Amino acid sequence: MLFESSVERDVVAWSALMAGYARRGELVMARQLFDEMPVKNLVSWNVMIIGYAKRGEMESARKLFNEVPERDVVTWNVMIAGYVLCGSHEQAFVEEMEIEPNPIIWRTLLGACRIQGNIVLGKRAND
C-alpha cells in the first residue's frame, strides 16, 4: 500500500498543491493552504520555508523555521542557502544547528558562496 492512511494522502496532496503555488510565486495562496492544513508534516513545513527563501523573504522563512517542530537536513540547507543568496552571510552560519554539519550542508553553503562570489566566506566555511 502506497500510503498508510487517508490523513497521509491528504498531507501529500495539500503539500503538492502548496508547492505548486509556491513555485509560481503565489506565496499568499501557498501560505493560506499551509495555515488551513488539518495535519502538517516536515515536508509541508519545508515546502513553505523553501517558498519564502527562494523569494528572498528570509524573515518569513526564519519565522517558520523557528516554529517547525522538527528540522532535518533539508530545513537547514534551505535556511543556509537562503541567507547566503540574500547576502546575509553571517546569518548563514546558524550557530544553534541541531544536526552535525554533513557533506550535504557543506556543499550547499560552499555552492551558495560560489554563486555570490564570496571566496572569503567559502574559505571560512571550509575551516
All heavy atoms as an XYZ file, in Angstrom:
1011
protein
N       0.844     -1.169      0.000
C       0.000      0.000      0.000
C       0.896      1.242      0.000
O       1.826      1.337      0.780
C      -0.889     -0.011      1.234
C      -1.869      1.096      1.257
S      -3.285      0.524      2.147
C      -3.631      1.705      3.296
N       0.594      2.187     -0.856
C       1.418      3.372     -1.012
C       1.358      4.279      0.212
O       2.372      4.768      0.680
C       0.978      4.142     -2.259
C       1.844      5.317     -2.662
C       3.277      4.861     -2.885
C       1.314      5.956     -3.925
N       0.201      4.505      0.757
C       0.036      5.348      1.936
C      -0.615      4.535      3.044
O      -1.443      3.680      2.781
C      -0.848      6.561      1.631
C      -0.269      7.448      0.579
C      -0.765      7.420     -0.702
C       0.778      8.293      0.871
C      -0.234      8.229     -1.688
C       1.314      9.110     -0.098
C       0.806      9.073     -1.384
N      -0.262      4.851      4.266
C      -0.815      4.120      5.399
C      -2.226      4.565      5.748
O      -2.998      3.797      6.262
C       0.098      4.277      6.614
C       1.428      3.584      6.432
C       2.313      3.737      7.653
O       1.801      4.089      8.729
O       3.508      3.502      7.512
N      -2.553      5.809      5.494
C      -3.884      6.288      5.856
C      -4.304      7.434      4.941
O      -3.501      8.007      4.221
C      -3.889      6.780      7.306
O      -3.153      7.976      7.412
N      -5.580      7.759      5.020
C      -6.081      8.870      4.221
C      -5.505     10.197      4.712
O      -5.343     11.138      3.939
C      -7.606      8.911      4.242
O      -8.071      9.158      5.552
N      -5.154     10.286      5.998
C      -4.541     11.512      6.529
C      -3.211     11.755      5.830
O      -2.910     12.871      5.404
C      -4.345     11.412      8.066
C      -3.517     12.579      8.571
C      -5.684     11.365      8.770
N      -2.395     10.705      5.662
C      -1.111     10.846      4.976
C      -1.324     11.244      3.519
O      -0.587     12.061      2.986
C      -0.303      9.559      5.072
C       0.255      9.321      6.457
C       1.051      8.045      6.541
O       1.495      7.528      5.491
O       1.225      7.566      7.665
N      -2.325     10.646      2.874
C      -2.636     11.019      1.489
C      -3.006     12.491      1.415
O      -2.585     13.197      0.512
C      -3.796     10.176      0.950
C      -3.390      8.955      0.199
C      -4.532      8.376     -0.600
N      -5.817      8.351      0.063
C      -6.283      7.339      0.786
N      -5.571      6.260      0.951
N      -7.463      7.399      1.343
N      -3.797     12.944      2.357
C      -4.221     14.341      2.375
C      -3.031     15.273      2.565
O      -2.947     16.312      1.918
C      -5.253     14.578      3.481
C      -6.597     13.930      3.175
O      -6.819     13.530      2.006
O      -7.417     13.813      4.099
N      -2.100     14.924      3.455
C      -0.929     15.760      3.687
C      -0.100     15.858      2.415
O       0.372     16.936      2.051
C      -0.074     15.228      4.861
C       1.251     15.957      4.949
C      -0.829     15.346      6.171
N       0.061     14.755      1.715
C       0.815     14.754      0.461
C       0.110     15.624     -0.574
O       0.746     16.441     -1.241
C       1.001     13.309     -0.074
C       1.577     13.316     -1.481
C       1.899     12.512      0.864
N      -1.186     15.497     -0.692
C      -1.944     16.288     -1.666
C      -1.878     17.773     -1.327
O      -1.635     18.612     -2.212
C      -3.389     15.817     -1.710
N      -2.085     18.123     -0.076
C      -2.015     19.524      0.342
C      -0.620     20.081      0.070
O      -0.469     21.190     -0.433
C      -2.338     19.665      1.831
C      -3.794     19.608      2.183
C      -4.589     18.502      2.186
C      -4.623     20.685      2.598
N      -5.857     18.835      2.589
C      -5.903     20.158      2.852
C      -4.392     22.043      2.797
C      -6.967     20.958      3.281
C      -5.448     22.833      3.233
C      -6.723     22.292      3.464
N       0.404     19.309      0.425
C       1.785     19.774      0.240
C       2.117     19.976     -1.230
O       2.793     20.935     -1.606
C       2.770     18.787      0.878
O       2.581     18.741      2.273
N       1.642     19.077     -2.077
C       1.892     19.194     -3.515
C       1.220     20.439     -4.078
O       1.812     21.179     -4.879
C       1.404     17.943     -4.240
N      -0.003     20.689     -3.675
C      -0.722     21.881     -4.126
C      -0.023     23.147     -3.626
O       0.182     24.107     -4.380
C      -2.169     21.839     -3.629
C      -3.107     22.930     -4.125
C      -3.155     22.969     -5.650
C      -4.502     22.711     -3.556
N       0.390     23.120     -2.379
C       1.098     24.252     -1.793
C       2.408     24.497     -2.543
O       2.754     25.641     -2.844
C       1.378     23.947     -0.317
C       1.861     25.101      0.472
S       1.973     24.713      2.231
C       3.069     23.323      2.238
N       3.142     23.443     -2.871
C       4.406     23.572     -3.611
C       4.164     24.180     -4.984
O       4.956     25.003     -5.462
C       5.086     22.210     -3.742
N       3.075     23.791     -5.637
C       2.740     24.365     -6.943
C       2.527     25.867     -6.861
O       3.037     26.628     -7.691
N       1.770     26.303     -5.865
C       1.569     27.743     -5.676
C       2.892     28.447     -5.401
O       3.170     29.512     -5.955
C       0.595     28.014     -4.528
C      -0.858     27.869     -4.911
C      -1.686     26.969     -4.253
C      -1.411     28.654     -5.915
C      -3.030     26.840     -4.588
C      -2.752     28.538     -6.261
C      -3.547     27.621     -5.594
O      -4.869     27.499     -5.936
N       3.715     27.856     -4.529
C       4.998     28.484     -4.175
C       5.908     28.595     -5.392
O       6.546     29.627     -5.596
C       5.674     27.686     -3.061
N       5.957     27.552     -6.220
C       6.794     27.591     -7.431
C       6.372     28.699     -8.372
O       7.197     29.270     -9.072
C       6.750     26.250     -8.159
C       7.787     25.261     -7.697
C       7.907     24.088     -8.630
N       6.688     23.331     -8.799
C       6.286     22.344     -7.999
N       7.015     22.001     -6.978
N       5.163     21.712     -8.225
N       5.084     28.980     -8.410
C       4.579     30.049     -9.283
C       4.689     31.415     -8.624
O       4.252     32.411     -9.196
C       3.117     29.766     -9.648
C       2.993     28.571    -10.566
C       1.614     28.318    -11.123
N       0.562     29.200    -10.711
C      -0.688     28.822    -10.512
N      -1.023     27.568    -10.680
N      -1.601     29.694    -10.153
N       5.246     31.460     -7.422
C       5.418     32.734     -6.734
C       4.180     33.212     -6.008
O       4.128     34.348     -5.536
N       3.172     32.368     -5.918
C       1.924     32.731     -5.242
C       2.003     32.314     -3.773
O       1.292     31.420     -3.315
C       0.743     32.087     -5.944
C       0.571     32.580     -7.374
C      -0.624     31.975     -8.070
O      -1.667     31.787     -7.404
O      -0.507     31.685     -9.272
N       2.861     33.008     -3.033
C       3.108     32.641     -1.639
C       1.917     32.909     -0.729
O       1.740     32.218      0.262
C       4.350     33.349     -1.114
C       5.661     32.870     -1.728
C       6.831     33.645     -1.141
C       5.864     31.384     -1.510
N       1.101     33.878     -1.067
C      -0.087     34.155     -0.256
C      -1.022     32.943     -0.301
O      -1.520     32.485      0.736
C      -0.802     35.444     -0.717
C      -2.137     35.610     -0.009
C       0.084     36.657     -0.492
N      -1.232     32.401     -1.498
C      -2.088     31.216     -1.634
C      -1.439     29.999     -0.964
O      -2.124     29.221     -0.297
C      -2.366     30.918     -3.111
C      -3.343     31.863     -3.746
S      -4.986     31.850     -2.954
C      -5.502     30.172     -3.223
N      -0.122     29.843     -1.158
C       0.584     28.717     -0.534
C       0.457     28.801      0.983
O       0.177     27.799      1.651
C       2.049     28.703     -0.960
N       0.642     29.987      1.527
C       0.564     30.159      2.981
C      -0.848     29.929      3.495
O      -1.063     29.369      4.574
C       1.065     31.546      3.378
C       1.070     31.782      4.878
C       1.932     30.717      5.578
N       1.774     30.735      7.006
C       2.685     31.200      7.845
N       3.813     31.701      7.392
N       2.452     31.181      9.133
N      -1.833     30.347      2.711
C      -3.222     30.115      3.113
C      -3.489     28.613      3.220
O      -4.094     28.153      4.185
C      -4.182     30.765      2.117
C      -5.632     30.647      2.517
C      -6.565     31.368      1.551
O      -6.138     32.164      0.727
N      -7.839     31.080      1.664
N      -3.029     27.854      2.224
C      -3.189     26.403      2.292
C      -2.456     25.829      3.504
O      -2.986     24.983      4.227
C      -2.650     25.739      1.020
C      -3.528     25.826     -0.211
C      -2.784     25.294     -1.424
C      -4.807     25.027     -0.002
N      -1.232     26.280      3.707
C      -0.429     25.806      4.835
C      -1.172     26.046      6.154
O      -1.272     25.147      6.991
C       0.930     26.517      4.841
C       1.814     26.136      5.979
C       2.536     24.949      5.948
C       1.934     26.957      7.085
C       3.358     24.588      7.001
C       2.751     26.612      8.141
C       3.468     25.416      8.101
N      -1.686     27.251      6.315
C      -2.391     27.594      7.551
C      -3.672     26.782      7.732
O      -4.081     26.522      8.870
C      -2.707     29.091      7.590
C      -1.463     29.946      7.772
O      -0.421     29.422      8.233
O      -1.516     31.151      7.427
N      -4.301     26.393      6.637
C      -5.556     25.645      6.716
C      -5.358     24.136      6.791
O      -6.322     23.414      7.049
C      -6.432     25.982      5.505
C      -6.934     27.412      5.508
C      -7.718     27.771      4.252
O      -7.944     26.895      3.392
O      -8.094     28.954      4.128
N      -4.136     23.663      6.571
C      -3.890     22.219      6.595
C      -4.277     21.636      7.953
O      -3.813     22.121      8.982
C      -2.413     21.909      6.334
C      -1.969     22.120      4.924
S      -0.202     21.770      4.703
C      -0.232     19.979      4.695
N      -5.107     20.593      7.946
C      -5.501     19.994      9.225
C      -4.333     19.252      9.896
O      -4.258     19.186     11.116
C      -6.628     19.030      8.850
C      -6.559     18.860      7.384
C      -5.811     20.019      6.814
N      -3.437     18.710      9.089
C      -2.260     17.991      9.594
C      -1.072     18.412      8.736
O      -1.172     18.440      7.511
C      -2.449     16.459      9.500
C      -1.200     15.733      9.935
C      -3.644     16.005     10.326
N       0.028     18.741      9.390
C       1.251     19.110      8.667
C       2.334     18.091      8.991
O       2.383     17.564     10.092
C       1.733     20.509      9.089
C       0.790     21.629      8.745
C       1.260     22.931      9.366
C       0.318     24.073      9.141
N      -0.925     23.997      9.875
N       3.209     17.844      8.005
C       4.392     17.033      8.265
C       5.620     17.863      7.909
O       5.507     19.016      7.507
C       4.339     15.701      7.514
C       4.339     15.856      6.007
O       4.612     16.926      5.463
N       4.035     14.782      5.315
N       6.795     17.284      8.059
C       8.021     18.025      7.801
C       8.093     18.524      6.364
O       8.577     19.620      6.103
C       9.243     17.164      8.143
C      10.592     17.857      8.061
C      10.636     19.122      8.913
C      11.697     16.911      8.478
N       7.593     17.748      5.430
C       7.583     18.176      4.025
C       6.758     19.452      3.872
O       7.178     20.386      3.191
C       7.047     17.047      3.103
C       6.857     17.551      1.681
C       7.972     15.842      3.136
N       5.616     19.508      4.504
C       4.759     20.697      4.435
C       5.501     21.924      4.931
O       5.477     22.988      4.291
C       3.506     20.523      5.290
O       2.904     19.283      5.106
N       6.145     21.796      6.076
C       6.910     22.903      6.643
C       8.027     23.316      5.690
O       8.226     24.492      5.422
C       7.494     22.507      8.000
C       6.485     22.463      9.096
C       5.748     21.376      9.485
C       6.085     23.527      9.947
N       4.918     21.711     10.518
C       5.109     23.027     10.831
C       6.459     24.861     10.055
C       4.508     23.817     11.808
C       5.864     25.642     11.032
C       4.899     25.124     11.895
N       8.776     22.327      5.179
C       9.902     22.624      4.292
C       9.446     23.296      3.006
O      10.106     24.206      2.513
C      10.699     21.366      3.980
C      11.581     20.947      5.140
O      11.919     21.742      6.018
N      11.972     19.688      5.153
N       8.333     22.862      2.449
C       7.814     23.474      1.217
C       7.568     24.962      1.427
O       7.948     25.794      0.599
C       6.522     22.765      0.747
C       5.757     23.608     -0.269
C       6.838     21.400      0.173
N       6.967     25.304      2.540
C       6.657     26.710      2.796
C       7.929     27.501      3.076
O       8.090     28.625      2.571
C       5.691     26.807      3.981
C       4.909     28.079      4.050
S       3.796     28.305      2.651
C       4.378     29.882      2.060
N       8.860     26.937      3.824
C      10.128     27.616      4.103
C      10.905     27.826      2.807
O      11.457     28.905      2.558
C      10.952     26.832      5.143
C      10.252     26.860      6.510
C      12.368     27.398      5.256
C      10.826     25.905      7.539
N      10.940     26.811      1.953
C      11.616     26.914      0.652
C      10.985     28.024     -0.184
O      11.682     28.817     -0.819
C      11.571     25.568     -0.096
C      12.495     24.554      0.578
C      11.947     25.736     -1.572
C      12.272     23.108      0.123
N       9.660     28.078     -0.198
C       8.959     29.117     -0.964
C       9.395     30.508     -0.552
O       9.705     31.350     -1.394
N       9.438     30.738      0.749
C       9.871     32.055      1.237
C      11.336     32.319      0.911
O      11.697     33.406      0.460
C       9.660     32.166      2.751
C       8.228     32.417      3.159
C       7.612     31.629      4.123
C       7.493     33.457      2.603
C       6.298     31.859      4.521
C       6.171     33.699      2.990
C       5.589     32.899      3.950
O       4.293     33.135      4.332
N      12.192     31.336      1.152
C      13.631     31.526      0.927
C      13.932     31.804     -0.541
O      14.749     32.683     -0.851
C      14.403     30.305      1.407
N      13.279     31.095     -1.449
C      13.525     31.315     -2.876
C      13.113     32.712     -3.324
O      13.646     33.235     -4.289
C      12.803     30.263     -3.719
C      13.502     28.939     -3.729
C      12.849     27.995     -4.702
C      13.654     26.713     -4.822
N      13.075     25.812     -5.814
N      12.169     33.305     -2.629
C      11.727     34.661     -2.968
C      12.500     35.723     -2.178
O      12.211     36.901     -2.273
C      10.235     34.818     -2.677
C       9.320     33.905     -3.465
C       8.926     34.498     -4.752
N       8.410     35.831     -4.564
C       7.389     36.334     -5.186
N       6.767     35.607     -6.056
N       6.991     37.570     -4.965
N      13.458     35.280     -1.371
C      14.256     36.220     -0.599
C      13.553     36.752      0.632
O      14.006     37.713      1.252
N      12.460     36.136      1.008
C      11.700     36.562      2.181
C      12.201     35.786      3.408
O      11.503     34.964      3.992
C      10.211     36.345      1.956
C       9.663     37.204      0.826
C       8.168     37.072      0.644
O       7.462     36.763      1.634
O       7.704     37.278     -0.492
N      13.453     36.087      3.781
C      14.111     35.317      4.830
C      13.513     35.551      6.216
O      13.555     34.661      7.060
C      15.613     35.587      4.835
C      16.312     35.060      3.589
S      15.945     33.315      3.225
C      16.646     32.508      4.647
N      12.923     36.705      6.434
C      12.275     36.936      7.730
C      11.096     35.976      7.907
O      10.928     35.372      8.970
C      11.813     38.390      7.833
C      11.330     38.764      9.214
C      11.009     40.243      9.322
O      11.804     41.071      8.852
O       9.952     40.551      9.904
N      10.294     35.815      6.860
C       9.161     34.875      6.919
C       9.658     33.434      6.997
O       9.101     32.612      7.731
C       8.261     35.047      5.702
O       7.678     36.326      5.702
N      10.720     33.135      6.235
C      11.297     31.785      6.275
C      11.808     31.473      7.678
O      11.567     30.386      8.215
C      12.422     31.654      5.250
N      12.503     32.428      8.282
C      13.062     32.212      9.621
C      11.967     32.048     10.666
O      12.076     31.243     11.588
C      13.994     33.373      9.998
C      14.637     33.236     11.359
C      15.516     31.978     11.410
N      15.989     31.730     12.748
C      17.239     31.467     13.044
N      18.155     31.413     12.109
N      17.584     31.234     14.277
N      10.880     32.800     10.510
C       9.765     32.674     11.454
C       9.209     31.255     11.433
O       9.006     30.638     12.478
C       8.677     33.690     11.120
C       7.569     33.710     12.135
C       6.595     34.845     11.881
C       5.621     34.882     13.039
N       4.265     34.864     12.687
N       8.993     30.718     10.228
C       8.509     29.340     10.126
C       9.558     28.354     10.624
O       9.237     27.379     11.304
C       8.136     29.001      8.678
C       6.743     29.363      8.231
C       6.512     28.920      6.794
C       5.686     28.766      9.125
N      10.815     28.605     10.266
C      11.915     27.758     10.714
C      11.910     27.642     12.232
O      12.104     26.560     12.786
C      13.235     28.350     10.212
C      14.456     27.622     10.659
C      14.914     26.511      9.966
C      15.177     28.054     11.773
C      16.058     25.841     10.369
C      16.316     27.396     12.174
C      16.758     26.286     11.478
N      11.669     28.752     12.914
C      11.635     28.747     14.376
C      10.436     27.985     14.932
O      10.471     27.521     16.062
C      11.638     30.179     14.919
C      12.964     30.864     14.718
O      13.995     30.233     14.533
N      12.938     32.190     14.731
N       9.371     27.870     14.150
C       8.150     27.205     14.607
C       8.104     25.711     14.255
O       7.342     24.971     14.867
C       6.925     27.877     13.986
C       6.715     29.300     14.436
C       5.594     29.994     13.681
O       4.839     29.332     12.932
O       5.470     31.227     13.829
N       8.905     25.291     13.279
C       8.828     23.901     12.819
C       9.160     22.957     13.985
O      10.130     23.168     14.703
C       9.742     23.659     11.580
C      11.196     23.731     11.936
C       9.423     22.341     10.905
N       8.321     21.951     14.203
C       8.523     21.057     15.351
C       9.809     20.229     15.278
O      10.397     19.920     16.301
C       7.305     20.140     15.327
C       6.328     20.755     14.411
C       7.073     21.663     13.497
N      10.212     19.869     14.068
C      11.410     19.041     13.894
C      12.084     19.444     12.593
O      11.441     19.544     11.556
C      11.005     17.565     13.824
C      12.148     16.617     13.658
C      11.666     15.176     13.550
O      10.530     14.885     13.959
O      12.433     14.373     13.030
N      13.389     19.673     12.646
C      14.131     20.092     11.451
C      14.968     18.934     10.936
O      15.451     18.121     11.706
C      15.036     21.276     11.781
C      14.274     22.475     12.269
C      15.210     23.541     12.772
N      14.453     24.609     13.390
C      14.727     25.126     14.568
N      15.753     24.702     15.255
N      13.984     26.081     15.059
N      15.169     18.935      9.619
C      16.040     17.933      9.006
C      17.089     18.645      8.159
O      17.169     19.878      8.145
C      15.240     16.909      8.197
C      14.565     17.497      6.963
O      14.654     18.722      6.732
O      13.940     16.721      6.223
N      17.879     17.897      7.437
C      18.947     18.477      6.623
C      18.382     19.406      5.552
O      18.995     20.417      5.220
C      19.850     17.371      6.034
C      19.135     16.582      4.967
C      21.136     17.953      5.490
N      17.203     19.126      5.033
C      16.576     19.995      4.032
C      16.257     21.350      4.658
O      16.547     22.399      4.075
C      15.295     19.348      3.454
C      14.542     20.321      2.548
C      15.627     18.067      2.710
N      15.671     21.330      5.843
C      15.307     22.574      6.518
C      16.534     23.455      6.730
O      16.515     24.650      6.441
C      14.653     22.271      7.883
O      13.735     21.182      7.759
C      13.910     23.481      8.415
N      17.618     22.849      7.224
C      18.851     23.607      7.459
C      19.457     24.103      6.148
O      19.917     25.239      6.054
C      19.859     22.756      8.227
C      19.481     22.616      9.666
C      18.873     21.548     10.261
C      19.646     23.594     10.693
N      18.661     21.797     11.582
C      19.130     23.043     11.886
C      20.179     24.880     10.719
C      19.138     23.743     13.086
C      20.191     25.570     11.924
C      19.671     25.003     13.090
N      19.483     23.253      5.127
C      20.039     23.651      3.830
C      19.310     24.845      3.248
O      19.931     25.764      2.707
C      19.983     22.491      2.833
C      21.194     21.615      2.894
O      22.283     22.058      3.249
N      21.014     20.366      2.552
N      18.013     24.841      3.313
C      17.223     25.940      2.758
C      17.562     27.243      3.458
O      17.766     28.279      2.818
C      15.708     25.643      2.883
C      14.879     26.881      2.584
C      15.314     24.512      1.971
N      17.659     27.210      4.770
C      17.966     28.429      5.516
C      19.380     28.923      5.217
O      19.589     30.119      4.978
C      17.783     28.198      7.016
C      16.339     27.966      7.413
S      15.202     29.300      6.934
C      15.831     30.660      7.904
N      20.344     28.020      5.209
C      21.733     28.404      4.926
C      21.835     29.023      3.536
O      22.370     30.117      3.359
C      22.671     27.190      5.063
C      22.773     26.777      6.532
C      24.051     27.497      4.483
C      23.433     25.430      6.743
N      21.324     28.314      2.541
C      21.403     28.811      1.158
C      20.632     30.115      1.004
O      21.094     31.049      0.341
C      20.874     27.756      0.197
N      19.469     30.195      1.606
C      18.668     31.412      1.509
C      19.388     32.622      2.057
O      19.416     33.685      1.428
N      19.995     32.480      3.226
C      20.731     33.601      3.815
C      21.914     34.014      2.945
O      22.138     35.198      2.709
C      21.223     33.260      5.219
C      20.176     33.430      6.290
C      19.916     32.422      7.203
C      19.453     34.609      6.404
C      18.962     32.580      8.200
C      18.495     34.780      7.386
C      18.252     33.760      8.284
O      17.306     33.929      9.263
N      22.676     33.050      2.480
C      23.848     33.389      1.666
C      23.418     34.057      0.368
O      23.972     35.079     -0.034
C      24.723     32.145      1.398
C      25.815     32.455      0.382
C      25.346     31.652      2.696
N      22.405     33.510     -0.289
C      21.973     34.074     -1.564
C      21.346     35.463     -1.416
O      21.357     36.244     -2.348
C      21.009     33.112     -2.265
C      21.664     31.802     -2.714
C      20.619     30.837     -3.259
C      22.751     32.062     -3.750
N      20.826     35.750     -0.230
C      20.264     37.084      0.028
C      21.324     38.056      0.522
O      21.021     39.210      0.799
C      19.142     36.989      1.056
S      17.662     36.225      0.422
N      22.555     37.581      0.657
C      23.626     38.456      1.099
C      23.763     38.559      2.608
O      24.538     39.363      3.106
N      23.013     37.772      3.357
C      23.104     37.779      4.819
C      24.069     36.677      5.256
O      23.695     35.713      5.898
C      21.724     37.550      5.439
O      20.835     38.551      5.044
N      25.332     36.862      4.873
C      26.318     35.803      5.061
C      26.500     35.384      6.502
O      26.617     34.202      6.793
C      27.661     36.237      4.482
C      27.554     36.646      3.064
N      27.894     37.905      2.636
C      27.102     35.993      1.978
C      27.668     38.002      1.336
N      27.193     36.848      0.917
N      26.534     36.325      7.404
C      26.779     35.981      8.805
C      25.663     35.121      9.378
O      25.903     34.268     10.218
C      26.983     37.242      9.649
C      28.275     37.971      9.339
C      29.511     37.085      9.474
O      29.614     36.334     10.447
O      30.373     37.164      8.578
N      24.442     35.338      8.943
C      23.329     34.545      9.449
C      23.339     33.130      8.885
O      22.679     32.252      9.414
C      22.002     35.231      9.126
C      21.816     36.503      9.917
C      20.531     37.206      9.545
O      20.003     37.058      8.461
N      20.031     38.005     10.469
N      24.100     32.902      7.824
C      24.156     31.567      7.225
C      24.836     30.577      8.148
O      24.589     29.383      8.071
C      24.884     31.613      5.888
N      25.699     31.073      9.017
C      26.348     30.188      9.973
C      25.459     30.091     11.205
O      25.641     30.778     12.192
C      27.738     30.719     10.341
C      28.699     30.564      9.208
C      28.872     31.560      8.282
C      29.408     29.387      9.055
C      29.746     31.412      7.225
C      30.283     29.229      7.997
C      30.455     30.243      7.078
N      24.481     29.223     11.114
C      23.495     29.089     12.173
C      24.146     28.338     13.329
O      24.334     27.129     13.268
C      22.238     28.352     11.663
C      21.162     28.337     12.706
C      21.729     28.999     10.386
N      24.494     29.079     14.360
C      25.247     28.507     15.463
C      24.466     27.471     16.254
O      25.048     26.591     16.871
C      25.738     29.619     16.388
C      26.746     30.511     15.708
C      27.156     31.690     16.568
O      26.666     31.805     17.703
O      27.968     32.483     16.083
N      23.170     27.567     16.233
C      22.374     26.649     17.039
C      21.962     25.386     16.275
O      20.999     24.734     16.622
C      21.145     27.359     17.604
C      20.075     27.705     16.585
C      20.258     29.055     15.902
O      21.282     29.716     16.100
O      19.353     29.430     15.154
N      22.723     25.029     15.238
C      22.362     23.858     14.442
C      22.180     22.640     15.328
O      23.003     22.339     16.172
C      23.413     23.567     13.371
C      23.324     24.511     12.204
S      24.479     24.091     10.885
C      23.700     22.630     10.240
N      21.069     21.971     15.114
C      20.724     20.798     15.919
C      21.264     19.513     15.313
O      21.123     18.460     15.907
C      19.194     20.702     16.036
C      18.584     21.905     16.706
C      17.117     22.068     16.391
O      16.588     21.351     15.521
O      16.502     22.936     17.015
N      21.827     19.624     14.128
C      22.396     18.452     13.479
C      23.856     18.731     13.178
O      24.259     19.880     13.043
C      21.642     18.074     12.180
C      21.696     19.228     11.175
C      20.214     17.668     12.463
C      21.130     18.874      9.827
N      24.619     17.678     13.098
C      26.032     17.819     12.774
C      26.153     18.195     11.298
O      25.537     17.569     10.441
C      26.741     16.486     13.031
C      28.232     16.561     12.941
C      28.859     17.391     14.050
O      28.291     17.461     15.151
O      29.908     17.980     13.777
N      26.910     19.259     10.988
C      27.103     19.590      9.568
C      27.643     18.376      8.814
O      28.508     17.665      9.312
C      28.134     20.719      9.609
C      27.968     21.325     10.957
C      27.607     20.179     11.870
N      27.086     18.125      7.675
C      27.479     16.965      6.881
C      27.827     17.432      5.469
O      27.708     18.611      5.154
C      26.345     15.926      6.881
C      25.060     16.481      6.310
O      25.077     17.224      5.335
N      23.942     16.133      6.911
N      28.293     16.520      4.616
C      28.686     16.930      3.264
C      27.592     17.660      2.486
O      27.886     18.553      1.694
C      29.051     15.608      2.583
C      29.480     14.723      3.713
C      28.589     15.112      4.865
N      26.343     17.323      2.720
C      25.248     17.989      2.004
C      25.162     19.452      2.429
O      25.046     20.352      1.594
C      23.906     17.269      2.264
C      23.952     15.852      1.686
C      22.747     18.055      1.673
C      22.805     14.988      2.093
N      25.249     19.709      3.718
C      25.182     21.083      4.208
C      26.395     21.873      3.729
O      26.268     23.014      3.276
C      25.057     21.111      5.743
C      23.656     20.628      6.127
C      25.320     22.509      6.301
C      23.399     20.496      7.599
N      27.597     21.270      3.810
C      28.799     21.976      3.348
C      28.717     22.296      1.865
O      29.097     23.376      1.422
C      30.068     21.177      3.654
C      30.389     21.150      5.099
C      30.519     20.048      5.894
C      30.599     22.270      5.972
N      30.788     20.413      7.186
C      30.849     21.768      7.260
C      30.585     23.646      5.783
C      31.095     22.605      8.345
C      30.834     24.476      6.881
C      31.081     23.949      8.131
N      28.202     21.367      1.089
C      28.075     21.605     -0.357
C      27.111     22.759     -0.633
O      27.365     23.610     -1.484
C      27.613     20.334     -1.056
C      27.524     20.518     -2.534
C      27.179     19.251     -3.241
N      27.073     19.545     -4.649
C      26.712     18.694     -5.544
N      26.442     17.463     -5.209
N      26.610     19.045     -6.796
N      26.004     22.789      0.095
C      25.046     23.882     -0.064
C      25.688     25.218      0.272
O      25.574     26.189     -0.480
C      23.818     23.662      0.848
O      23.174     22.454      0.458
C      22.840     24.817      0.761
N      26.368     25.264      1.390
C      26.996     26.503      1.821
C      28.077     26.961      0.843
O      28.105     28.105      0.432
C      27.585     26.333      3.223
C      28.229     27.565      3.835
C      27.237     28.715      3.901
C      28.754     27.236      5.216
N      28.951     26.035      0.443
C      30.027     26.397     -0.485
C      29.479     26.775     -1.860
O      29.968     27.698     -2.500
C      31.043     25.263     -0.587
C      31.849     25.030      0.694
C      32.702     23.769      0.562
C      32.698     26.225      1.043
N      28.446     26.077     -2.309
C      27.819     26.418     -3.591
C      27.199     27.798     -3.557
O      27.321     28.585     -4.508
N      26.537     28.131     -2.454
C      25.940     29.458     -2.325
C      27.028     30.529     -2.287
O      26.872     31.596     -2.880
C      25.068     29.516     -1.076
N      28.140     30.231     -1.617
C      29.260     31.185     -1.576
C      29.822     31.399     -2.979
O      30.154     32.516     -3.365
C      30.369     30.676     -0.656
S      29.927     30.683      1.084
N      29.916     30.317     -3.746
C      30.431     30.414     -5.114
C      29.515     31.290     -5.958
O      29.969     32.170     -6.687
C      30.562     29.031     -5.736
C      31.090     29.065     -7.175
C      31.095     27.696     -7.817
N      29.806     27.028     -7.794
C      28.782     27.294     -8.615
N      28.892     28.228     -9.528
N      27.659     26.625     -8.530
N      28.217     31.078     -5.844
C      27.254     31.874     -6.608
C      27.388     33.350     -6.255
O      27.329     34.223     -7.117
C      25.812     31.383     -6.361
C      25.615     30.009     -7.025
C      24.781     32.388     -6.871
C      24.342     29.310     -6.614
N      27.596     33.628     -4.982
C      27.751     35.014     -4.522
C      29.139     35.566     -4.817
O      29.372     36.755     -4.681
C      27.501     35.098     -3.010
C      26.056     35.060     -2.635
C      25.334     36.312     -3.081
O      25.764     37.425     -2.828
N      24.230     36.140     -3.770
N      30.075     34.686     -5.201
C      31.434     35.128     -5.441
C      32.151     35.505     -4.158
O      33.066     36.324     -4.161
N      31.732     34.908     -3.052
C      32.288     35.242     -1.751
C      33.328     34.201     -1.356
O      33.042     33.248     -0.634
C      31.185     35.339     -0.706
C      31.657     35.991      0.570
O      32.819     35.881      0.948
N      30.744     36.663      1.233
N      34.551     34.376     -1.828
C      35.628     33.424     -1.569
C      36.000     33.414     -0.092
O      36.253     32.358      0.482
C      36.862     33.757     -2.438
C      36.489     33.573     -3.906
C      38.057     32.897     -2.060
C      37.520     34.114     -4.867
N      35.990     34.572      0.541
C      36.361     34.662      1.963
C      35.406     33.832      2.810
O      35.822     33.058      3.667
C      36.378     36.135      2.434
C      36.595     36.229      3.931
C      37.445     36.916      1.681
N      34.106     33.978      2.559
C      33.123     33.201      3.313
C      33.270     31.717      3.014
O      33.179     30.891      3.908
C      31.692     33.675      2.995
C      30.590     33.014      3.798
C      30.729     33.361      5.282
C      29.239     33.463      3.290
N      33.532     31.377      1.757
C      33.732     29.975      1.389
C      34.916     29.378      2.106
O      34.851     28.246      2.594
N      36.016     30.127      2.215
C      37.188     29.638      2.953
C      36.869     29.479      4.431
O      37.296     28.514      5.065
C      38.368     30.572      2.757
C      39.011     30.443      1.399
C      40.206     31.369      1.266
C      40.831     31.213     -0.095
N      41.986     32.097     -0.273
N      36.115     30.428      4.971
C      35.741     30.343      6.376
C      34.888     29.109      6.636
O      35.049     28.424      7.643
C      34.967     31.597      6.785
C      34.554     31.600      8.226
C      33.891     32.912      8.601
N      33.027     32.671      9.722
C      31.956     33.373      9.999
N      31.621     34.380      9.242
N      31.227     33.089     11.036
N      33.990     28.784      5.711
C      33.132     27.607      5.859
C      33.960     26.329      5.779
O      33.603     25.328      6.374
C      32.066     27.597      4.769
N      35.037     26.376      5.042
C      35.853     25.194      4.843
C      36.807     24.944      6.010
O      37.407     23.888      6.107
C      36.631     25.343      3.532
C      36.985     24.005      2.933
O      36.316     23.019      3.183
N      38.021     23.980      2.133
N      36.998     25.916      6.898
C      37.904     25.777      8.040
C      37.312     24.890      9.118
O      36.186     24.762      9.305
C      38.241     27.147      8.643
C      39.124     27.948      7.699
O      39.762     27.358      6.824
O      39.148     29.193      7.860
